Amino acid sequence: MASLRWYGLILLAATLQVCLCSDSEHRLINHLFDSGYNKVIRPVQSRGEVVNVNLQIVFSQLIAVEEREQMMKTNLWLGQDWYDYRLSWNPEDFDNIDMVRVSSEDIWRPDVVLFNNADGNYDIQLMTKAWVQSDGHVHWAPPVVYASACFIVVKYFPFDRQNCTMKFGSWTYDADELDLTLLDGEAQMHRYKQNGEWDILRSPNRKYYADKRVYVNFDFIIKRKPLFYTINLIIPCILITSLSVLVFYLPADEGEKVTLGITVLLALIVFLLLIADIIPPTSLDVPLIGKYLLFTMIFVSVAIVATVYVLNVHHRTSSTHDMPDWIKAVFLEKLPKLLRMERPESEPPEPPAKEYNTWDHPPYFMKNVNGRSVETKGRNFGLRVTDMSGNPFKADSPRSGRFGQAPPSPSVLPKRLSPEARKALKNLKLISEYFRNQDEDDGVAGDWQYVAMVIDRICLWLFATVCFLGTLGLFLQPFVGSDEE
């Protein structure tokens, strides 16, 4: 029973203490607000005094940076501290209460707003309580979601840095009525949650006067994380552009050279349309990825033009074009050596043929000609043709063709040949002339095809070098220009 009495006394004492504290806080609130407190009037004792407001930002979250809308959404605590002499008391008169929380709507508040607001919502949505100390010091830090205007510089997109400024100031009070003071040199980041797309490098602030008013700017220097755009835009663009170089590696006989170039060009246009939906529609700067796509489209277009010219050269013949001597000297002799190109021989060496005198055996010769049993293994059908004296015809004589030296004209044929043999030899001469002309045409066409191959090889090395250096030069600009900025 004794222990129960002690427990009862302790509980009664605690209840009385709570009641006394509640009664003291109630008396304190009545003392502060029932004595004619007016929340519209500035907390100054004379008209010439200036209310000094200490401003501090506790950055919580970078929600998003909208490039097309040129807007930055942030979540932060807007801390404000000032002195209100009307909200002071003696703690000894109120059970040593030295701090009380009051509704912020019941006290005077500085009308500090975000001037570069982008969504038109200037009011603080959540009116949290304010902390009031016995000496009149008031601290109010409401959480706010701001949408501030941010001028997006797309010059180095997607390796860009942005400077998004938040401009704070009093909406109605001049500098001689309300002064803003910065508590810290930068925004407080101890409650900041990392963003998946942007890194905050620093957040300096500055105070300045304009139009008889005081303003405070918080500059958030942010840097984009380029991994997403590198994987989904830059690397595919580089790979597609590299395919355009392979146009000059395809044989000219294939009909896919121009088709490949046009396909690459259309793919780059699709990527350009994707980027147009991301970046803001500004004409002040061209984004880095846009410069690269423009460079590659011009690059591929020139490659297509060069391919068309190569195809034109490849299909030239002796009946359509005459090859100048300088082309023979440059593209058939000098450039192949520089490019380490070796042209194979046009024909393999002829095997030794059996020497046969057709004049000594006209019946057998006619049998082979009329019977079509002459083998066509070499340029002389496997035979070595000789004259009446037994001397072989020279293969390099001006009248030599596929059959060696052309047969003599019918006027010089021996009298013992029959008319059928004379007719056969005459036809043989016509056939020899035909194949000789065909050899000459094939030789000229082969020279033009080899010239086209040399031009293809030159374009392959030239365009590969330009593609590599252009890509390297464009994407090194952000890292070189960042030091200058």
DOZASE-422701 format. One record per residue (C-alpha): residue in three letters; residue number from 1; z, x, y. Coordinates in steps of 0.5 Angstrom, whole numbers, padded with zeros to 4 digits. Each point is the difference from the previous one (the first is absolute). Example, Ala and Ser with C-alpha at 12.3 -4.5 7.8 and 13.67 -1.06 7.14 Angstrom:
! residues 2
(rec 'ALA',1,(0016,0025,-0009))
(rec 'SER',2,(-0002,0002,0007))
//
This chain:
! residues 485
(rec 'MET',1,(0000,0000,0000))
(rec 'ALA',2,(0002,0006,0005))
(rec 'SER',3,(-0007,0003,-0001))
(rec 'LEU',4,(-0004,-0007,0001))
(rec 'ARG',5,(0004,0000,0007))
(rec 'TRP',6,(-0002,0007,0002))
(rec 'TYR',7,(-0007,-0002,-0002))
(rec 'GLY',8,(0000,-0007,0004))
(rec 'LEU',9,(0003,0004,0006))
(rec 'ILE',10,(-0005,0005,0000))
(rec 'LEU',11,(-0006,-0005,0000))
(rec 'LEU',12,(0004,-0004,0006))
(rec 'ALA',13,(0000,0007,0004))
(rec 'ALA',14,(-0007,0001,-0001))
(rec 'THR',15,(-0002,-0007,0001))
(rec 'LEU',16,(0004,0000,0007))
(rec 'GLN',17,(-0004,0007,0002))
(rec 'VAL',18,(-0007,-0003,-0001))
(rec 'CYS',19,(0002,-0006,0004))
(rec 'LEU',20,(0003,0004,0005))
(rec 'CYS',21,(-0006,0004,0000))
(rec 'SER',22,(-0005,-0006,0000))
(rec 'ASP',23,(0004,-0003,0006))
(rec 'SER',24,(0000,0007,0004))
(rec 'GLU',25,(-0008,0000,-0001))
(rec 'HIS',26,(0000,-0007,0002))
(rec 'ARG',27,(0004,0002,0006))
(rec 'LEU',28,(-0004,0006,0002))
(rec 'ILE',29,(-0007,-0004,-0001))
(rec 'ASN',30,(0003,-0005,0005))
(rec 'HIS',31,(0002,0005,0005))
(rec 'LEU',32,(-0007,0003,0000))
(rec 'PHE',33,(-0004,-0006,0001))
(rec 'ASP',34,(0005,-0006,0003))
(rec 'SER',35,(0001,0004,0006))
(rec 'GLY',36,(-0007,-0001,0003))
(rec 'TYR',37,(-0004,0004,-0004))
(rec 'ASN',38,(-0008,0000,0002))
(rec 'LYS',39,(-0005,0003,-0004))
(rec 'VAL',40,(-0005,-0001,0005))
(rec 'ILE',41,(0003,0005,0005))
(rec 'ARG',42,(-0001,0008,-0001))
(rec 'PRO',43,(0007,0003,-0002))
(rec 'VAL',44,(0001,0003,0007))
(rec 'GLN',45,(0005,0000,0005))
(rec 'SER',46,(-0004,0001,0006))
(rec 'ARG',47,(-0008,-0002,0001))
(rec 'GLY',48,(-0002,0008,0001))
(rec 'GLU',49,(0003,0002,-0007))
(rec 'VAL',50,(-0005,0002,-0006))
(rec 'VAL',51,(0001,-0003,-0007))
(rec 'ASN',52,(-0001,0006,-0004))
(rec 'VAL',53,(-0002,-0002,-0007))
(rec 'ASN',54,(-0001,0006,-0006))
(rec 'LEU',55,(-0006,-0002,-0004))
(rec 'GLN',56,(0000,0003,-0008))
(rec 'ILE',57,(-0005,-0002,-0005))
(rec 'VAL',58,(0002,0001,-0007))
(rec 'PHE',59,(-0007,0000,-0004))
(rec 'SER',60,(0001,-0004,-0007))
(rec 'GLN',61,(-0007,-0001,-0002))
(rec 'LEU',62,(-0008,0001,0001))
(rec 'ILE',63,(-0003,-0006,-0002))
(rec 'ALA',64,(-0007,0001,0001))
(rec 'VAL',65,(-0005,0003,0005))
(rec 'GLU',66,(-0006,-0005,0001))
(rec 'GLU',67,(-0006,0004,0002))
(rec 'ARG',68,(-0005,-0005,0001))
(rec 'GLU',69,(0005,-0004,0004))
(rec 'GLN',70,(0003,0006,0003))
(rec 'MET',71,(0007,-0002,-0001))
(rec 'MET',72,(0007,0003,-0003))
(rec 'LYS',73,(0005,-0004,-0003))
(rec 'THR',74,(0007,0003,-0001))
(rec 'ASN',75,(0007,-0002,-0002))
(rec 'LEU',76,(0005,0003,0004))
(rec 'TRP',77,(0007,-0001,0004))
(rec 'LEU',78,(0000,-0001,0007))
(rec 'GLY',79,(0007,0003,0002))
(rec 'GLN',80,(0002,-0001,0007))
(rec 'ASP',81,(0007,0002,0004))
(rec 'TRP',82,(0002,-0002,0006))
(rec 'TYR',83,(0007,-0001,0004))
(rec 'ASP',84,(0002,-0007,0002))
(rec 'TYR',85,(0007,0000,0004))
(rec 'ARG',86,(0001,-0008,-0001))
(rec 'LEU',87,(0000,0002,-0007))
(rec 'SER',88,(0006,0004,0000))
(rec 'TRP',89,(0008,-0001,-0002))
(rec 'ASN',90,(0006,0003,-0001))
(rec 'PRO',91,(0001,0001,-0008))
(rec 'GLU',92,(0008,0000,0000))
(rec 'ASP',93,(-0001,-0008,0003))
(rec 'PHE',94,(-0004,-0002,-0006))
(rec 'ASP',95,(0004,0004,-0006))
(rec 'ASN',96,(-0004,0006,0001))
(rec 'ILE',97,(-0007,-0003,-0001))
(rec 'ASP',98,(-0005,0006,0003))
(rec 'MET',99,(-0006,-0003,-0003))
(rec 'VAL',100,(-0003,-0007,0000))
(rec 'ARG',101,(-0007,-0003,-0003))
(rec 'VAL',102,(-0003,-0005,0005))
(rec 'SER',103,(-0006,-0004,0000))
(rec 'SER',104,(-0006,0004,0003))
(rec 'GLU',105,(-0002,-0007,0003))
(rec 'ASP',106,(0006,-0001,0004))
(rec 'ILE',107,(0000,0007,0004))
(rec 'TRP',108,(-0004,0003,0005))
(rec 'ARG',109,(-0006,0004,-0004))
(rec 'PRO',110,(-0005,0005,0003))
(rec 'ASP',111,(-0007,-0003,0000))
(rec 'VAL',112,(-0003,0006,-0004))
(rec 'VAL',113,(-0007,-0002,-0003))
(rec 'LEU',114,(-0005,0004,-0003))
(rec 'PHE',115,(-0006,0000,0005))
(rec 'ASN',116,(-0006,0002,-0004))
(rec 'ASN',117,(0002,-0006,-0005))
(rec 'ALA',118,(-0007,-0002,-0004))
(rec 'ASP',119,(0002,-0007,-0003))
(rec 'GLY',120,(0003,-0003,0006))
(rec 'ASN',121,(0007,-0001,-0003))
(rec 'TYR',122,(0005,0004,0005))
(rec 'ASP',123,(0006,-0004,-0002))
(rec 'ILE',124,(0005,0003,-0005))
(rec 'GLN',125,(0000,-0005,-0005))
(rec 'LEU',126,(0007,0001,-0003))
(rec 'MET',127,(0006,0000,0005))
(rec 'THR',128,(0005,0004,-0004))
(rec 'LYS',129,(0007,0001,0003))
(rec 'ALA',130,(0002,0005,0005))
(rec 'TRP',131,(0006,0005,0000))
(rec 'VAL',132,(0005,0000,0006))
(rec 'GLN',133,(0005,0005,0001))
(rec 'SER',134,(0006,-0001,0004))
(rec 'ASP',135,(-0003,0005,0005))
(rec 'GLY',136,(-0006,-0005,0001))
(rec 'HIS',137,(-0004,0004,-0004))
(rec 'VAL',138,(-0006,-0004,-0003))
(rec 'HIS',139,(-0004,0002,-0006))
(rec 'TRP',140,(-0006,-0004,-0002))
(rec 'ALA',141,(-0005,0002,-0006))
(rec 'PRO',142,(-0004,-0006,-0002))
(rec 'PRO',143,(-0005,0001,-0006))
(rec 'VAL',144,(-0007,-0001,0003))
(rec 'VAL',145,(-0007,0000,-0003))
(rec 'TYR',146,(-0005,0002,0005))
(rec 'ALA',147,(-0008,0000,0000))
(rec 'SER',148,(-0001,0005,0005))
(rec 'ALA',149,(-0007,0002,0003))
(rec 'CYS',150,(-0003,0007,-0003))
(rec 'PHE',151,(-0006,0003,0003))
(rec 'ILE',152,(-0003,0003,-0007))
(rec 'VAL',153,(-0004,0006,0001))
(rec 'VAL',154,(-0005,0000,-0006))
(rec 'LYS',155,(-0003,0007,0001))
(rec 'TYR',156,(0003,0003,-0006))
(rec 'PHE',157,(0001,-0006,-0005))
(rec 'PRO',158,(0002,0000,-0005))
(rec 'PHE',159,(0004,0007,0002))
(rec 'ASP',160,(0002,-0003,0006))
(rec 'ARG',161,(0006,0000,0004))
(rec 'GLN',162,(0002,-0005,0005))
(rec 'ASN',163,(0005,-0001,0006))
(rec 'CYS',164,(0003,-0007,0000))
(rec 'THR',165,(0004,-0001,0006))
(rec 'MET',166,(0005,-0005,0001))
(rec 'LYS',167,(0002,-0002,0008))
(rec 'PHE',168,(0006,-0003,0001))
(rec 'GLY',169,(0003,-0002,0007))
(rec 'SER',170,(0003,-0006,0004))
(rec 'TRP',171,(-0004,-0006,0001))
(rec 'THR',172,(0003,-0002,0007))
(rec 'TYR',173,(0005,0005,0002))
(rec 'ASP',174,(-0002,0006,0005))
(rec 'ALA',175,(0002,0007,-0001))
(rec 'ASP',176,(0005,-0001,0005))
(rec 'GLU',177,(0003,-0006,-0004))
(rec 'LEU',178,(0000,0003,-0007))
(rec 'ASP',179,(-0001,0007,-0002))
(rec 'LEU',180,(-0002,0002,-0007))
(rec 'THR',181,(0003,0006,-0004))
(rec 'LEU',182,(-0002,0003,-0006))
(rec 'LEU',183,(0006,0002,-0005))
(rec 'ASP',184,(-0004,0005,-0004))
(rec 'GLY',185,(-0007,0004,0000))
(rec 'GLU',186,(-0003,-0004,-0005))
(rec 'ALA',187,(0000,-0006,-0004))
(rec 'GLN',188,(0006,0000,-0006))
(rec 'MET',189,(-0003,0000,-0007))
(rec 'HIS',190,(0006,0000,-0004))
(rec 'ARG',191,(-0002,-0007,-0002))
(rec 'TYR',192,(-0007,0001,-0001))
(rec 'LYS',193,(-0004,-0002,-0006))
(rec 'GLN',194,(-0006,0004,-0002))
(rec 'ASN',195,(-0007,-0003,0001))
(rec 'GLY',196,(-0005,0001,-0006))
(rec 'GLU',197,(-0006,0001,0005))
(rec 'TRP',198,(0003,0003,0006))
(rec 'ASP',199,(0005,0006,0002))
(rec 'ILE',200,(0004,0000,0006))
(rec 'LEU',201,(0000,0007,0003))
(rec 'ARG',202,(0004,-0001,0006))
(rec 'SER',203,(0002,-0005,0005))
(rec 'PRO',204,(0001,0003,0007))
(rec 'ASN',205,(0002,-0004,0006))
(rec 'ARG',206,(0000,0000,0007))
(rec 'LYS',207,(0002,-0004,0006))
(rec 'TYR',208,(-0004,-0001,0006))
(rec 'TYR',209,(0000,-0004,0007))
(rec 'ALA',210,(-0006,-0004,0002))
(rec 'ASP',211,(-0001,-0006,0005))
(rec 'LYS',212,(0008,0000,0002))
(rec 'ARG',213,(0002,-0001,-0008))
(rec 'VAL',214,(0002,0005,-0005))
(rec 'TYR',215,(-0003,0000,-0007))
(rec 'VAL',216,(0001,0004,-0006))
(rec 'ASN',217,(-0006,0002,-0005))
(rec 'PHE',218,(0002,0001,-0008))
(rec 'ASP',219,(-0006,0004,-0002))
(rec 'PHE',220,(-0001,0000,-0008))
(rec 'ILE',221,(-0005,0006,-0002))
(rec 'ILE',222,(-0002,-0003,-0007))
(rec 'LYS',223,(-0005,0004,-0005))
(rec 'ARG',224,(-0004,-0004,-0005))
(rec 'LYS',225,(0001,0002,-0008))
(rec 'PRO',226,(-0007,0001,-0002))
(rec 'LEU',227,(0000,0000,-0007))
(rec 'PHE',228,(-0002,-0008,-0001))
(rec 'TYR',229,(-0006,0001,0004))
(rec 'THR',230,(-0002,0007,-0003))
(rec 'ILE',231,(0000,-0003,-0007))
(rec 'ASN',232,(-0004,-0006,0002))
(rec 'LEU',233,(-0004,0002,0005))
(rec 'ILE',234,(-0001,0007,0001))
(rec 'ILE',235,(-0001,0003,-0007))
(rec 'PRO',236,(-0005,-0005,-0002))
(rec 'CYS',237,(-0004,0001,0007))
(rec 'ILE',238,(0000,0007,-0002))
(rec 'LEU',239,(-0002,-0001,-0007))
(rec 'ILE',240,(-0006,-0005,0002))
(rec 'THR',241,(-0002,0005,0005))
(rec 'SER',242,(0000,0006,-0005))
(rec 'LEU',243,(-0005,-0005,-0004))
(rec 'SER',244,(-0005,0001,0005))
(rec 'VAL',245,(-0001,0007,-0001))
(rec 'LEU',246,(-0002,-0001,-0007))
(rec 'VAL',247,(-0006,-0004,0003))
(rec 'PHE',248,(-0003,0007,0000))
(rec 'TYR',249,(0002,0002,-0007))
(rec 'LEU',250,(-0004,-0006,-0003))
(rec 'PRO',251,(-0007,0002,-0002))
(rec 'ALA',252,(-0005,-0002,0004))
(rec 'ASP',253,(-0004,-0004,-0006))
(rec 'GLU',254,(0006,-0005,0000))
(rec 'GLY',255,(0000,-0006,0004))
(rec 'GLU',256,(0007,0000,0002))
(rec 'LYS',257,(0000,0005,0005))
(rec 'VAL',258,(0000,-0005,0006))
(rec 'THR',259,(0003,-0005,-0004))
(rec 'LEU',260,(0006,0004,0000))
(rec 'GLY',261,(0000,0002,0007))
(rec 'ILE',262,(0000,-0007,0002))
(rec 'THR',263,(0005,-0003,-0005))
(rec 'VAL',264,(0005,0006,0003))
(rec 'LEU',265,(-0002,-0003,0008))
(rec 'LEU',266,(0002,-0007,-0002))
(rec 'ALA',267,(0007,0002,-0003))
(rec 'LEU',268,(0001,0004,0006))
(rec 'ILE',269,(-0001,-0006,0004))
(rec 'VAL',270,(0004,-0004,-0004))
(rec 'PHE',271,(0006,0005,0001))
(rec 'LEU',272,(-0002,-0001,0008))
(rec 'LEU',273,(0001,-0007,0000))
(rec 'LEU',274,(0007,0001,-0004))
(rec 'ILE',275,(0003,0004,0006))
(rec 'ALA',276,(-0003,-0005,0005))
(rec 'ASP',277,(0005,-0005,-0002))
(rec 'ILE',278,(0006,0005,0000))
(rec 'ILE',279,(-0001,0004,0007))
(rec 'PRO',280,(0001,-0004,0007))
(rec 'PRO',281,(-0007,-0001,0003))
(rec 'THR',282,(0000,0005,0005))
(rec 'SER',283,(-0005,0004,0003))
(rec 'LEU',284,(0004,0005,0003))
(rec 'ASP',285,(0000,0005,-0006))
(rec 'VAL',286,(-0003,0000,-0007))
(rec 'PRO',287,(0004,0001,-0006))
(rec 'LEU',288,(0000,0006,-0004))
(rec 'ILE',289,(-0002,-0004,-0006))
(rec 'GLY',290,(-0005,-0003,0004))
(rec 'LYS',291,(-0003,0006,0002))
(rec 'TYR',292,(0000,0003,-0007))
(rec 'LEU',293,(-0004,-0006,-0002))
(rec 'LEU',294,(-0005,0000,0006))
(rec 'PHE',295,(-0001,0007,-0002))
(rec 'THR',296,(-0001,-0001,-0007))
(rec 'MET',297,(-0005,-0006,0001))
(rec 'ILE',298,(-0004,0005,0005))
(rec 'PHE',299,(0000,0005,-0006))
(rec 'VAL',300,(-0002,-0005,-0005))
(rec 'SER',301,(-0006,-0003,0004))
(rec 'VAL',302,(-0002,0007,0002))
(rec 'ALA',303,(0000,0002,-0008))
(rec 'ILE',304,(-0004,-0006,-0001))
(rec 'VAL',305,(-0005,0002,0005))
(rec 'ALA',306,(0000,0007,-0004))
(rec 'THR',307,(-0001,-0003,-0006))
(rec 'VAL',308,(-0006,-0004,0002))
(rec 'TYR',309,(-0003,0006,0002))
(rec 'VAL',310,(0001,0004,-0006))
(rec 'LEU',311,(-0003,-0006,-0004))
(rec 'ASN',312,(-0006,0000,0004))
(rec 'VAL',313,(-0001,0008,-0001))
(rec 'HIS',314,(0001,-0001,-0007))
(rec 'HIS',315,(-0005,-0005,-0001))
(rec 'ARG',316,(-0006,0004,0004))
(rec 'THR',317,(-0006,0002,-0004))
(rec 'SER',318,(-0006,0005,0002))
(rec 'SER',319,(-0004,-0007,0002))
(rec 'THR',320,(0005,-0002,0005))
(rec 'HIS',321,(0003,0007,0003))
(rec 'ASP',322,(-0002,0007,0001))
(rec 'MET',323,(0006,0005,-0001))
(rec 'PRO',324,(0000,0004,0006))
(rec 'ASP',325,(0001,0008,-0001))
(rec 'TRP',326,(0007,0000,0003))
(rec 'ILE',327,(0002,-0005,-0004))
(rec 'LYS',328,(-0002,0004,-0006))
(rec 'ALA',329,(0004,0006,0003))
(rec 'VAL',330,(0006,-0003,0002))
(rec 'PHE',331,(0001,-0006,-0006))
(rec 'LEU',332,(-0003,0004,-0006))
(rec 'GLU',333,(0002,0007,0001))
(rec 'LYS',334,(0006,0001,0005))
(rec 'LEU',335,(0004,-0006,0000))
(rec 'PRO',336,(0001,0000,-0008))
(rec 'LYS',337,(0002,0007,0000))
(rec 'LEU',338,(0006,-0002,0005))
(rec 'LEU',339,(0002,-0006,-0004))
(rec 'ARG',340,(-0001,0004,-0006))
(rec 'MET',341,(-0005,-0005,-0003))
(rec 'GLU',342,(-0005,0002,-0005))
(rec 'ARG',343,(-0006,-0003,-0002))
(rec 'PRO',344,(-0002,-0001,-0007))
(rec 'GLU',345,(-0007,0003,-0002))
(rec 'SER',346,(-0005,-0006,0000))
(rec 'GLU',347,(-0003,0002,-0007))
(rec 'PRO',348,(0002,0004,-0006))
(rec 'PRO',349,(-0004,0006,-0001))
(rec 'GLU',350,(-0006,-0002,-0005))
(rec 'PRO',351,(0000,0003,-0007))
(rec 'PRO',352,(-0005,0004,-0003))
(rec 'ALA',353,(-0006,-0004,-0002))
(rec 'LYS',354,(-0005,0002,-0005))
(rec 'GLU',355,(-0007,0003,0003))
(rec 'TYR',356,(-0005,-0004,-0002))
(rec 'ASN',357,(-0008,0001,0002))
(rec 'THR',358,(-0003,-0007,0001))
(rec 'TRP',359,(-0007,0003,0001))
(rec 'ASP',360,(0000,0003,-0007))
(rec 'HIS',361,(0002,-0006,-0004))
(rec 'PRO',362,(-0003,-0006,0004))
(rec 'PRO',363,(0001,-0005,-0005))
(rec 'TYR',364,(0007,0001,-0001))
(rec 'PHE',365,(0001,0000,0007))
(rec 'MET',366,(-0003,-0007,0000))
(rec 'LYS',367,(0004,-0002,-0006))
(rec 'ASN',368,(0006,0001,0004))
(rec 'VAL',369,(-0002,-0003,0006))
(rec 'ASN',370,(-0003,-0006,-0002))
(rec 'GLY',371,(0005,-0001,-0006))
(rec 'ARG',372,(0006,0001,0005))
(rec 'SER',373,(0003,0004,-0005))
(rec 'VAL',374,(0002,0006,0006))
(rec 'GLU',375,(0007,0001,0000))
(rec 'THR',376,(0003,-0001,0007))
(rec 'LYS',377,(0006,0005,0000))
(rec 'GLY',378,(-0002,0004,0006))
(rec 'ARG',379,(-0004,0000,0006))
(rec 'ASN',380,(-0006,0002,-0005))
(rec 'PHE',381,(0002,-0005,-0005))
(rec 'GLY',382,(0002,0006,-0005))
(rec 'LEU',383,(-0007,0003,0001))
(rec 'ARG',384,(-0002,0007,0003))
(rec 'VAL',385,(-0007,-0002,0003))
(rec 'THR',386,(-0005,0006,0001))
(rec 'ASP',387,(-0007,0001,0003))
(rec 'MET',388,(-0006,0002,-0004))
(rec 'SER',389,(0002,0007,0000))
(rec 'GLY',390,(0007,-0001,-0003))
(rec 'ASN',391,(0004,0001,0006))
(rec 'PRO',392,(0005,-0005,0001))
(rec 'PHE',393,(0000,-0004,0007))
(rec 'LYS',394,(0006,0002,0005))
(rec 'ALA',395,(0005,-0005,0001))
(rec 'ASP',396,(0001,0001,0007))
(rec 'SER',397,(-0007,0000,0002))
(rec 'PRO',398,(-0002,-0005,0006))
(rec 'ARG',399,(-0003,-0005,-0005))
(rec 'SER',400,(0006,0000,-0005))
(rec 'GLY',401,(0003,-0006,-0002))
(rec 'ARG',402,(0004,-0003,-0005))
(rec 'PHE',403,(-0005,0002,-0005))
(rec 'GLY',404,(0000,0007,0003))
(rec 'GLN',405,(-0007,0003,0003))
(rec 'ALA',406,(-0005,-0006,0001))
(rec 'PRO',407,(-0005,0000,-0005))
(rec 'PRO',408,(-0007,0002,0003))
(rec 'SER',409,(-0005,-0004,0003))
(rec 'PRO',410,(-0005,-0004,-0005))
(rec 'SER',411,(-0006,0005,0004))
(rec 'VAL',412,(0003,0006,-0003))
(rec 'LEU',413,(0002,-0003,-0007))
(rec 'PRO',414,(-0004,0004,-0006))
(rec 'LYS',415,(-0007,-0004,-0002))
(rec 'ARG',416,(0003,-0001,-0007))
(rec 'LEU',417,(0005,-0005,0002))
(rec 'SER',418,(-0002,-0007,-0001))
(rec 'PRO',419,(0000,-0005,0005))
(rec 'GLU',420,(0006,-0003,-0003))
(rec 'ALA',421,(0004,0006,0001))
(rec 'ARG',422,(-0003,0001,0007))
(rec 'LYS',423,(0003,-0007,0002))
(rec 'ALA',424,(0007,0002,-0003))
(rec 'LEU',425,(0000,0006,0004))
(rec 'LYS',426,(-0001,-0004,0006))
(rec 'ASN',427,(0005,-0005,-0001))
(rec 'LEU',428,(0005,0006,-0002))
(rec 'LYS',429,(-0002,0002,0007))
(rec 'LEU',430,(0002,-0006,0004))
(rec 'ILE',431,(0007,-0001,-0004))
(rec 'SER',432,(0001,0007,0002))
(rec 'GLU',433,(-0001,-0001,0007))
(rec 'TYR',434,(0004,-0007,0000))
(rec 'PHE',435,(0006,0004,-0003))
(rec 'ARG',436,(0000,0006,0004))
(rec 'ASN',437,(0000,-0005,0006))
(rec 'GLN',438,(0006,-0004,-0003))
(rec 'ASP',439,(0003,0007,-0001))
(rec 'GLU',440,(-0001,0001,0008))
(rec 'ASP',441,(0003,-0007,0002))
(rec 'ASP',442,(0006,0001,-0005))
(rec 'GLY',443,(0002,0007,0003))
(rec 'VAL',444,(-0001,-0003,0007))
(rec 'ALA',445,(0005,-0006,-0002))
(rec 'GLY',446,(0005,0005,-0003))
(rec 'ASP',447,(0000,0004,0006))
(rec 'TRP',448,(0002,-0006,0004))
(rec 'GLN',449,(0005,-0002,-0005))
(rec 'TYR',450,(0003,0007,0000))
(rec 'VAL',451,(0000,-0001,0008))
(rec 'ALA',452,(0004,-0006,0000))
(rec 'MET',453,(0005,0003,-0005))
(rec 'VAL',454,(0001,0005,0005))
(rec 'ILE',455,(0001,-0005,0005))
(rec 'ASP',456,(0005,-0004,-0004))
(rec 'ARG',457,(0004,0007,-0002))
(rec 'ILE',458,(0000,0001,0008))
(rec 'CYS',459,(0003,-0007,0002))
(rec 'LEU',460,(0005,0001,-0006))
(rec 'TRP',461,(0003,0006,0003))
(rec 'LEU',462,(-0001,-0002,0007))
(rec 'PHE',463,(0003,-0007,-0001))
(rec 'ALA',464,(0006,0002,-0004))
(rec 'THR',465,(0002,0005,0005))
(rec 'VAL',466,(-0001,-0005,0006))
(rec 'CYS',467,(0004,-0005,-0004))
(rec 'PHE',468,(0006,0005,-0002))
(rec 'LEU',469,(0000,0003,0007))
(rec 'GLY',470,(0000,-0007,0003))
(rec 'THR',471,(0005,-0003,-0004))
(rec 'LEU',472,(0005,0006,0001))
(rec 'GLY',473,(-0001,0000,0008))
(rec 'LEU',474,(0001,-0008,0001))
(rec 'PHE',475,(0006,0000,-0004))
(rec 'LEU',476,(0003,0006,0003))
(rec 'GLN',477,(0000,-0003,0007))
(rec 'PRO',478,(0007,-0004,-0001))
(rec 'PHE',479,(0004,0007,-0002))
(rec 'VAL',480,(-0004,0004,0005))
(rec 'GLY',481,(0001,-0005,0006))
(rec 'SER',482,(0007,-0002,-0002))
(rec 'ASP',483,(0003,0006,0003))
(rec 'GLU',484,(-0004,-0001,0006))
(rec 'GLU',485,(0003,-0007,0001))
//
